[in-house]
Amino acid sequence: MLTEIDFLDVVRLTPLVAIDLIVRDASGRVLIGHRRNRPARGTWFVPGGRILKDETLDAAFVRITDAELGVAKLARDGARFEGVFEHHYADNFAGEPGVSTHYIVLAYALQLTGDAAVGRPDQHSDYLWLMPAELLARDDVHENTKAYFR
């Protein structure tokens, strides 16, 4: 496990690889969360997370869907790959001045069925289900999230 100082060096020197989850309900609405953490703190964003060193994509997908959605054992082969995206942020997780964050993001779309509540309050302060057109019309939805629907 990296210390915060070591991880800041990684952020300073390399791009991070992550998975974003484009989660839809049966009505076609998309799940977004109001971010608690940097980067993009205070904006609405799709759930997602970093892939860890030596973690397979399948294991990362299961871990991230559990950590971000509170839904255990969702398999990557049940999601549709939407493509590779780049996210650039002027800030970083630690708020260290002059250190930007660069992500290479693998976007996966999945549909949740049933009425089970999703979300983790440690990651997002609130959640919304919005139609893509509603999401695109809002100023407080991050541009990196809007890119999935353009």
VENJO-V398326 format. One record per helix or strand of 3 or more residues. SS is the DSSP state (~ for helix, > for strand). FROM is the first residue (numbers start at 1). TO is the last residue. If there is no record, write none. Layout:
ss/from/to
SS/FROM/TO
SS/FROM/TO
//
This chain:
ss/from/to
~/4/13
>/16/24
>/30/35
>/48/50
~/57/69
~/76/78
>/80/89
>/101/111
>/124/130
~/132/137
~/143/149
//
